[in-house]
Amino acid sequence: MQIKDVLLAPGNGAFFYDDQAAIRSGAAQDGFIYVGEPITSGFTSLRVPASSLSVGLVLTDNTVVWGDMMGVQYSGSGGRDPLFETAQASDLTSRVVAPRLLDVDASCYLDACAKVFQPFEHKRLPLPIEYGVSQALLRAAAHLHRITMAEIVCDEFGLPLPVRRVPIYCQSGDAREINVDKMILKGVDVLPHGLINSRQKFGVGGQTFMEFVTWVATRTRQIGRPGYHPVLHFDVYGWIGQEIGLELQSIADFICRVADTVPDFVLNIESPADFGSTQAQIDNYARIVSILDDRGSSARIVVDERCNTLEDIRLFAGAKAAHLIQIKTPDVGSLADTARAVLLCKENKIGAYVGGSCTETDLSAQASVHVSVATQADMMLAKPGMGVDEAFSIVGNEQNRLLAMLNRRRA
């Protein structure tokens, strides 16, 4: 077999893990930290530096290929895995995953993933472990076949070599105005995220949020290059439902009012409300989508919370419970499932957004690019971190290098 050893190296994610429940409950900010007592299990403070764990596969030619495990920013909320613990992940990987890795054919990506990610003690392996190991296995297959990771995905799923560039979406973090300017000057395809995660940022009746949306649209015209026309995408972290209430017509009315303030733009609203469970989220999001479509609104609903695994994505896509589904890579688990999720969205004529988290690393971001381009997702997140410049460079440059190589293959 091609893998002769497994290495583990603790590392850092590019941002922080945050206690979303505490922040939603009104935790105040003091500089960069949040003040208050944690609510979500595993958090010792409301903001914790993101940790990661690198897994390296030593191949028989002594090449070492790597993948990175980590959780997402709002771990333990919205049906997600609990806070990522490096020591626990290291122990489980060493005891259970490493012996499996030594016994697979690393040149056969999907088969290797299926064997390595079998249940342990009647439970699925933690999704961050699947995510990191699947990156390393994808790199191993690409190395053994002397092709790109994207080509491995295309070969395994029977897809043609991609020709289309995937639009890139940047997120602003709390430095909204400065980072919006950066995004506009760099010509980002989809912006700005906005991090509308508190009552202060959303405002009474949503007024502060609506003013920000209008400002972003105005700013693109003021400083953007001629003809620049990005998609406007705002993540409101359930605050429409929190502030306006969970009555569906009221939520749809508010979204339509926001869209009417920026009539020349496509408007994405991510996570308008949290209905408390996956099934409730599916039922109610499907109804909101239907209401907006019946009204002819240009606004599009994007689902994140309660839509985590491939099976969740299958349920949301089948119910048409979103216009666009965020495939949040560390929450989905194996990158093979991210590819399956994109193809599943396409089958159901739902937009596929390969997302992830600011807590990720350069390695996980680059691997995600290959899956996004291979499956021709509708958009992908610039990650990791919240600084715009670094994430846009990592993801954008990886995509450009990949497309240059693929174009040469076709020449």
QUIHUCOR-V8031 format. One record per residue. N is the residue number from 1. SS is DSSP state (a for helix, b for strand, c for the rest). NEAR is the number of other ideal C-beta (glycine too) atoms within 8 Angstrom. Layout:
# QUIHUCOR-V8031
{{N SS NEAR} {N SS NEAR}}
This chain:
# QUIHUCOR-V8031
{{1 c 8} {2 c 10} {3 b 14} {4 b 8} {5 b 7} {6 b 14} {7 b 10} {8 b 11} {9 b 7} {10 b 9} {11 b 10} {12 b 8} {13 b 17} {14 b 14} {15 b 11} {16 b 10} {17 b 16} {18 b 11} {19 c 15} {20 a 13} {21 a 9} {22 a 15} {23 a 12} {24 a 11} {25 c 8} {26 c 6} {27 c 11} {28 b 7} {29 b 8} {30 b 6} {31 c 4} {32 c 4} {33 b 9} {34 b 13} {35 b 8} {36 c 9} {37 c 4} {38 c 10} {39 c 8} {40 c 13} {41 c 6} {42 c 8} {43 c 14} {44 c 4} {45 c 8} {46 c 13} {47 b 10} {48 b 10} {49 b 7} {50 b 15} {51 b 12} {52 b 17} {53 b 17} {54 b 15} {55 b 16} {56 b 12} {57 b 17} {58 b 11} {59 b 15} {60 c 6} {61 c 4} {62 c 6} {63 c 7} {64 b 9} {65 b 11} {66 b 12} {67 b 18} {68 b 15} {69 b 15} {70 c 19} {71 c 15} {72 c 13} {73 c 11} {74 c 10} {75 c 14} {76 c 13} {77 c 10} {78 c 10} {79 c 8} {80 c 12} {81 c 10} {82 c 9} {83 c 12} {84 c 15} {85 c 8} {86 a 10} {87 a 6} {88 a 7} {89 a 14} {90 a 11} {91 a 8} {92 a 13} {93 a 16} {94 a 10} {95 a 8} {96 a 10} {97 a 15} {98 a 10} {99 a 8} {100 a 11} {101 a 13} {102 c 11} {103 c 7} {104 c 13} {105 c 8} {106 c 14} {107 c 9} {108 c 9} {109 a 13} {110 a 8} {111 a 9} {112 a 13} {113 a 12} {114 a 8} {115 a 10} {116 a 12} {117 c 12} {118 c 7} {119 c 7} {120 b 7} {121 c 4} {122 c 3} {123 b 6} {124 c 8} {125 c 13} {126 c 9} {127 a 14} {128 a 14} {129 a 13} {130 a 14} {131 a 18} {132 a 17} {133 a 17} {134 a 15} {135 a 15} {136 a 14} {137 a 16} {138 a 17} {139 a 14} {140 a 15} {141 a 15} {142 a 13} {143 a 10} {144 a 10} {145 a 9} {146 c 5} {147 c 7} {148 c 10} {149 a 13} {150 a 13} {151 a 14} {152 a 14} {153 a 16} {154 a 13} {155 a 8} {156 a 9} {157 a 10} {158 c 5} {159 c 9} {160 c 4} {161 c 9} {162 c 12} {163 c 4} {164 c 5} {165 c 6} {166 c 14} {167 b 10} {168 b 15} {169 b 17} {170 c 15} {171 c 14} {172 c 16} {173 c 11} {174 c 6} {175 c 8} {176 a 12} {177 a 7} {178 a 7} {179 a 15} {180 a 13} {181 a 10} {182 a 10} {183 a 15} {184 a 15} {185 a 8} {186 a 9} {187 c 8} {188 c 13} {189 c 10} {190 b 13} {191 b 16} {192 b 14} {193 b 12} {194 c 13} {195 c 12} {196 c 13} {197 c 10} {198 c 10} {199 a 9} {200 a 6} {201 a 13} {202 a 14} {203 c 13} {204 a 6} {205 a 6} {206 a 14} {207 a 8} {208 a 11} {209 a 16} {210 a 12} {211 a 9} {212 a 13} {213 a 14} {214 a 10} {215 a 9} {216 a 13} {217 a 13} {218 a 8} {219 a 12} {220 a 12} {221 a 6} {222 a 6} {223 a 7} {224 c 12} {225 c 5} {226 c 4} {227 c 4} {228 c 9} {229 c 6} {230 c 13} {231 b 13} {232 b 15} {233 b 13} {234 b 15} {235 b 14} {236 c 14} {237 c 10} {238 c 12} {239 a 15} {240 a 15} {241 a 13} {242 a 10} {243 a 12} {244 a 11} {245 c 7} {246 c 8} {247 c 7} {248 a 10} {249 a 7} {250 a 9} {251 a 16} {252 a 13} {253 a 8} {254 a 11} {255 a 16} {256 a 12} {257 a 9} {258 a 15} {259 a 12} {260 a 7} {261 a 10} {262 c 12} {263 c 7} {264 c 5} {265 c 11} {266 c 7} {267 b 15} {268 b 14} {269 b 13} {270 b 12} {271 c 12} {272 c 12} {273 c 11} {274 c 10} {275 c 12} {276 c 5} {277 c 7} {278 a 10} {279 a 6} {280 a 9} {281 a 17} {282 a 13} {283 a 11} {284 a 12} {285 a 14} {286 a 11} {287 a 9} {288 a 14} {289 a 13} {290 a 9} {291 a 11} {292 a 13} {293 a 8} {294 a 6} {295 a 8} {296 c 4} {297 c 10} {298 c 8} {299 b 12} {300 b 11} {301 b 14} {302 b 16} {303 b 16} {304 c 11} {305 c 11} {306 c 13} {307 c 13} {308 c 11} {309 c 10} {310 a 11} {311 a 6} {312 a 12} {313 a 15} {314 a 9} {315 a 11} {316 a 16} {317 a 15} {318 a 7} {319 c 9} {320 c 10} {321 c 13} {322 c 15} {323 c 9} {324 b 15} {325 b 16} {326 b 11} {327 b 15} {328 c 12} {329 a 15} {330 a 16} {331 a 11} {332 a 16} {333 c 14} {334 c 12} {335 a 13} {336 a 11} {337 a 12} {338 a 14} {339 a 13} {340 a 9} {341 a 14} {342 a 16} {343 a 10} {344 a 12} {345 a 14} {346 a 10} {347 a 7} {348 c 9} {349 c 4} {350 c 13} {351 b 11} {352 b 14} {353 b 15} {354 b 17} {355 c 12} {356 c 14} {357 c 16} {358 c 13} {359 c 16} {360 c 16} {361 c 13} {362 a 8} {363 a 11} {364 a 19} {365 a 16} {366 a 11} {367 a 14} {368 a 17} {369 a 14} {370 a 15} {371 a 18} {372 a 13} {373 a 15} {374 a 15} {375 a 15} {376 c 8} {377 c 14} {378 c 8} {379 b 15} {380 b 15} {381 b 14} {382 c 14} {383 c 15} {384 c 17} {385 c 9} {386 c 11} {387 c 8} {388 c 14} {389 a 8} {390 a 10} {391 a 18} {392 a 14} {393 a 8} {394 a 14} {395 a 17} {396 a 10} {397 a 8} {398 a 12} {399 a 14} {400 a 8} {401 a 8} {402 a 13} {403 a 11} {404 a 8} {405 a 9} {406 a 14} {407 a 8} {408 a 7} {409 a 8} {410 a 6} {411 c 4}}
